[in-house]
Amino acid sequence: MPYVNIKVTKEHGGLTKEEKAELIEGATSLLEKTLNKNRASTVVTIEEIDTDNYGLGGEQITERRKRGQ
């Protein structure tokens, strides 16, 4: 059973229902085509991470984005 976990930063209200559906379909299709995995047993989860909860180089992404980095 393939398991895919997609993590994205939650910005501008987060992903729409349609964007999530497209990500789930796309990841499932990719595994089916590339690795011959069964669609019916492929699990895809999406996690939206607040930029305050995500850091790079010892600093919150929220602060880096404020400075344009």
N, CA, C and O atoms as a DFTB+ gen file, in Angstrom:
276 C
 N C O
     1  1       0.851      -1.178       0.000
     2  2       0.000       0.000       0.000
     3  2       0.894       1.238       0.000
     4  3       1.522       1.536       1.016
     5  1       0.963       1.951      -1.098
     6  2       1.737       3.197      -1.133
     7  2       1.092       4.269      -0.262
     8  3      -0.132       4.385      -0.189
     9  1       1.944       5.045       0.393
    10  2       1.481       6.144       1.234
    11  2       2.286       7.380       0.870
    12  3       3.515       7.371       0.943
    13  1       1.602       8.432       0.481
    14  2       2.243       9.684       0.092
    15  2       1.764      10.769       1.053
    16  3       0.564      10.909       1.290
    17  1       2.702      11.534       1.602
    18  2       2.368      12.639       2.491
    19  2       2.911      13.914       1.850
    20  3       4.124      14.085       1.723
    21  1       2.022      14.790       1.455
    22  2       2.388      16.060       0.830
    23  2       2.287      17.142       1.889
    24  3       1.237      17.319       2.507
    25  1       3.378      17.865       2.098
    26  2       3.380      18.951       3.077
    27  2       3.615      20.267       2.344
    28  3       4.568      20.410       1.579
    29  1       2.733      21.216       2.593
    30  2       2.859      22.537       1.980
    31  2       2.630      23.595       3.050
    32  3       1.948      23.349       4.045
    33  1       3.207      24.773       2.837
    34  2       2.944      25.847       3.786
    35  2       1.552      26.396       3.536
    36  3       1.095      26.506       2.398
    37  1       0.896      26.735       4.630
    38  2      -0.462      27.267       4.557
    39  2      -0.361      28.783       4.439
    40  3      -0.011      29.474       5.397
    41  1      -0.670      29.280       3.265
    42  2      -0.592      30.709       3.011
    43  2      -1.823      31.156       2.243
    44  3      -2.420      30.379       1.498
    45  1      -2.191      32.393       2.429
    46  2      -3.308      32.986       1.689
    47  2      -4.578      32.161       1.814
    48  3      -5.311      31.982       0.841
    49  1      -4.838      31.656       3.024
    50  2      -6.049      30.876       3.258
    51  2      -5.901      29.393       3.014
    52  3      -6.845      28.642       3.259
    53  1      -4.765      28.944       2.544
    54  2      -4.532      27.522       2.317
    55  2      -5.000      27.054       0.954
    56  3      -5.473      27.836       0.129
    57  1      -4.857      25.769       0.746
    58  2      -5.252      25.172      -0.522
    59  2      -6.765      25.098      -0.635
    60  3      -7.470      24.947       0.363
    61  1      -7.248      25.204      -1.847
    62  2      -8.675      25.023      -2.083
    63  2      -8.984      23.528      -2.145
    64  3      -8.083      22.700      -2.287
    65  1     -10.261      23.199      -2.038
    66  2     -10.696      21.809      -2.165
    67  2     -10.284      21.250      -3.530
    68  3      -9.885      20.091      -3.642
    69  1     -10.386      22.084      -4.554
    70  2     -10.028      21.663      -5.915
    71  2      -8.532      21.397      -6.041
    72  3      -8.128      20.433      -6.690
    73  1      -7.708      22.244      -5.425
    74  2      -6.252      22.035      -5.474
    75  2      -5.870      20.745      -4.751
    76  3      -5.005      20.002      -5.215
    77  1      -6.507      20.483      -3.626
    78  2      -6.241      19.247      -2.896
    79  2      -6.629      18.031      -3.722
    80  3      -5.888      17.049      -3.778
    81  1      -7.782      18.096      -4.359
    82  2      -8.231      16.984      -5.208
    83  2      -7.248      16.745      -6.349
    84  3      -6.961      15.599      -6.694
    85  1      -6.735      17.820      -6.934
    86  2      -5.764      17.690      -8.029
    87  2      -4.456      17.069      -7.542
    88  3      -3.872      16.238      -8.238
    89  1      -3.993      17.461      -6.359
    90  2      -2.778      16.871      -5.794
    91  2      -2.964      15.383      -5.514
    92  3      -2.082      14.575      -5.807
    93  1      -4.110      15.027      -4.947
    94  2      -4.388      13.622      -4.632
    95  2      -4.441      12.792      -5.908
    96  3      -3.841      11.719      -5.974
    97  1      -5.147      13.275      -6.914
    98  2      -5.240      12.558      -8.197
    99  2      -3.874      12.464      -8.863
   100  3      -3.501      11.410      -9.379
   101  1      -3.134      13.560      -8.851
   102  2      -1.827      13.579      -9.513
   103  2      -0.836      12.622      -8.872
   104  3      -0.138      11.894      -9.577
   105  1      -0.765      12.613      -7.549
   106  2       0.158      11.707      -6.857
   107  2      -0.243      10.250      -7.084
   108  3       0.610       9.387      -7.293
   109  1      -1.540       9.989      -7.041
   110  2      -2.037       8.630      -7.259
   111  2      -1.717       8.164      -8.674
   112  3      -1.247       7.043      -8.867
   113  1      -1.966       9.006      -9.650
   114  2      -1.682       8.656     -11.052
   115  2      -0.199       8.440     -11.294
   116  3       0.191       7.535     -12.033
   117  1       0.631       9.276     -10.668
   118  2       2.080       9.139     -10.833
   119  2       2.563       7.783     -10.326
   120  3       3.354       7.118     -10.996
   121  1       2.098       7.373      -9.158
   122  2       2.491       6.071      -8.619
   123  2       1.960       4.928      -9.471
   124  3       2.631       3.914      -9.657
   125  1       0.757       5.102      -9.981
   126  2       0.171       4.071     -10.829
   127  2       0.969       3.914     -12.127
   128  3       1.290       2.797     -12.534
   129  1       1.283       5.033     -12.768
   130  2       2.003       4.992     -14.053
   131  2       3.466       4.610     -13.889
   132  3       3.979       3.778     -14.638
   133  1       4.137       5.207     -12.922
   134  2       5.580       5.032     -12.782
   135  2       5.961       3.730     -12.100
   136  3       6.910       3.064     -12.515
   137  1       5.224       3.360     -11.051
   138  2       5.589       2.186     -10.256
   139  2       4.585       1.043     -10.357
   140  3       4.725       0.027      -9.675
   141  1       3.563       1.210     -11.216
   142  2       2.531       0.199     -11.408
   143  2       1.815      -0.149     -10.096
   144  3       1.515      -1.313      -9.830
   145  1       1.549       0.880      -9.284
   146  2       0.858       0.684      -8.007
   147  2      -0.654       0.742      -8.202
   148  3      -1.156       1.423      -9.096
   149  1      -1.351       0.028      -7.363
   150  2      -2.805      -0.039      -7.433
   151  2      -3.416       1.252      -6.876
   152  3      -3.159       1.618      -5.729
   153  1      -4.215       1.930      -7.680
   154  2      -4.890       3.170      -7.249
   155  2      -5.735       2.955      -6.001
   156  3      -5.773       3.796      -5.102
   157  1      -6.404       1.820      -5.967
   158  2      -7.351       1.557      -4.881
   159  2      -6.677       1.447      -3.515
   160  3      -7.326       1.635      -2.487
   161  1      -5.382       1.144      -3.502
   162  2      -4.700       1.000      -2.216
   163  2      -3.687       2.122      -1.965
   164  3      -2.895       2.045      -1.025
   165  1      -3.713       3.150      -2.795
   166  2      -2.794       4.272      -2.628
   167  2      -3.421       5.322      -1.720
   168  3      -4.528       5.800      -1.967
   169  1      -2.695       5.667      -0.670
   170  2      -3.147       6.656       0.302
   171  2      -2.358       7.947       0.081
   172  3      -1.133       7.917      -0.034
   173  1      -3.061       9.078       0.023
   174  2      -2.412      10.389      -0.098
   175  2      -2.967      11.280       1.002
   176  3      -4.180      11.431       1.143
   177  1      -2.059      11.870       1.785
   178  2      -2.472      12.838       2.795
   179  2      -1.812      14.172       2.486
   180  3      -0.715      14.224       1.929
   181  1      -2.491      15.243       2.852
   182  2      -1.974      16.594       2.637
   183  2      -1.952      17.302       3.984
   184  3      -2.961      17.353       4.688
   185  1      -0.805      17.843       4.329
   186  2      -0.668      18.617       5.553
   187  2      -0.328      20.054       5.186
   188  3       0.613      20.311       4.436
   189  1      -1.100      20.977       5.720
   190  2      -0.812      22.392       5.521
   191  2      -0.171      22.924       6.798
   192  3      -0.764      22.866       7.875
   193  1       1.029      23.436       6.664
   194  2       1.811      23.868       7.809
   195  2       1.834      25.387       7.869
   196  3       2.211      26.050       6.902
   197  1       1.431      25.929       9.003
   198  2       1.497      27.374       9.208
   199  2       2.954      27.815       9.124
   200  3       3.833      27.131       9.649
   201  1       3.224      28.935       8.478
   202  2       4.608      29.376       8.290
   203  2       5.296      29.720       9.610
   204  3       6.525      29.772       9.655
   205  1       4.537      29.957      10.689
   206  2       5.148      30.131      12.009
   207  2       5.690      28.811      12.546
   208  3       6.563      28.803      13.414
   209  1       5.175      27.696      12.033
   210  2       5.578      26.367      12.494
   211  2       6.608      25.721      11.579
   212  3       6.844      24.515      11.662
   213  1       7.218      26.510      10.714
   214  2       8.163      25.990       9.723
   215  2       9.367      26.906       9.718
   216  3       9.237      28.120       9.559
   217  1      10.542      26.318       9.892
   218  2      11.739      27.145       9.970
   219  2      12.798      26.726       8.980
   220  3      12.847      25.577       8.540
   221  1      13.642      27.673       8.639
   222  2      14.773      27.435       7.750
   223  2      15.925      28.299       8.240
   224  3      15.765      29.504       8.430
   225  1      17.061      27.699       8.441
   226  2      18.218      28.461       8.889
   227  2      18.032      29.076      10.270
   228  3      18.582      30.141      10.554
   229  1      17.259      28.412      11.130
   230  2      17.042      28.895      12.478
   231  2      16.023      30.004      12.603
   232  3      15.960      30.686      13.626
   233  1      15.237      30.184      11.580
   234  2      14.289      31.299      11.579
   235  2      12.957      30.850      11.002
   236  3      12.912      30.026      10.089
   237  1      11.874      31.397      11.540
   238  2      10.547      31.073      11.015
   239  2      10.410      31.576       9.578
   240  3      10.902      32.648       9.223
   241  1       9.741      30.784       8.781
   242  2       9.493      31.169       7.385
   243  2       8.697      32.467       7.322
   244  3       8.909      33.279       6.421
   245  1       7.788      32.671       8.267
   246  2       7.004      33.911       8.303
   247  2       7.924      35.126       8.287
   248  3       7.694      36.071       7.532
   249  1       8.962      35.105       9.116
   250  2       9.895      36.232       9.207
   251  2      10.750      36.360       7.952
   252  3      11.008      37.473       7.493
   253  1      11.186      35.255       7.401
   254  2      11.988      35.300       6.159
   255  2      11.178      35.892       5.013
   256  3      11.697      36.669       4.211
   257  1       9.916      35.523       4.941
   258  2       9.071      36.030       3.851
   259  2       8.807      37.515       4.001
   260  3       8.689      38.230       3.006
   261  1       8.714      37.986       5.240
   262  2       8.530      39.414       5.471
   263  2       9.699      40.222       4.910
   264  3       9.522      41.347       4.443
   265  1      10.876      39.644       4.963
   266  2      12.073      40.313       4.454
   267  2      12.308      40.036       2.966
   268  3      13.246      40.562       2.367
   269  1      11.456      39.216       2.390
   270  2      11.563      38.965       0.949
   271  2      12.544      37.865       0.598
   272  3      13.002      37.800      -0.543
   273  1      12.877      37.014       1.526
   274  2      13.816      35.914       1.236
   275  2      13.082      34.650       0.881
   276  3      13.711      33.627       0.609
